[in-house]
């Protein structure tokens, strides 16, 4: 295996100069850096991560944690887009990624124990339904630098999508289109769900529309089958809604399927709206009206915050970064005359 000593000998410089050049230190000229890097490439040099970890006390490895009830993982379009952005930002800063789980082979362990086992520098909690879970709490309260999405915790920085604004935007759009009977199928119990439900209720009240319990049904995120059943339940009410807000865009597949079985047309017979703005939403027929979350910025900011926390450039009680999205208008909401 080629070492930096071999590179130094080939270049006629000191080992220290080679190390500085490969780590892009400013006290080595650009010409010397270029010469050393080219020589290293020709010799087939690859950095030794274990040696670097011993020297810097860092592994340049970030953990990523998914723990959601649907167990959709990387098949979840929204979180896959967030993770892709996180990955791109982390890699551009010289970091690798390890997925954190409760088991490695036959060995069961907590999330925290897995982080220690893999010696990650920090963890991005990308998706968690229950932040009160004992293992999540153990991790958040540990010494491992951690950044979360959509969970304001005193123990770690957070990237928060503006869910209150998102739900308000959808309800107000339905109202602008003439709808007064607006139902909501919401997702699994979580911080995100609580914020969206409250925003839905508050926005209806601000528009002088009564909040009806029969128009609010709990479903599951990323679950078209459950959404299909609940959509049928809503349209079979004696006084059915004219517009239904769904848990997420993927669930819209279930709603559309339900209405097709009932010989109902979207949006002629019933209007629907999604949430997230995944690519699929724009290829459904009809094109889905949805609230687009800024997954690119969410993922990139999570990486930036986590690396800054690892480098001690920020503290664990940093104010959450709130990221807005926007309405992506499709053709799934019919324009009605005002009641």
PyMOL commands that set and color helices and strands:
alter all, ss='L'
color gray80, all
select helices_A, chain A and resi 4-11+15-22+30-43+49-56+73-75+77-92+111-118+134-140+163-176+191-206+213-215+224-235+252-261+279-282+295-310
alter helices_A, ss='H'
color red, helices_A
select strands_A, chain A and resi 61-67+96-100+103-104+107-108+122-128+145-149+157-161+182-186+216-218+243-245+271-273+290-292+321-323+326-328
alter strands_A, ss='S'
color yellow, strands_A
deselect
rebuild
show_as cartoon
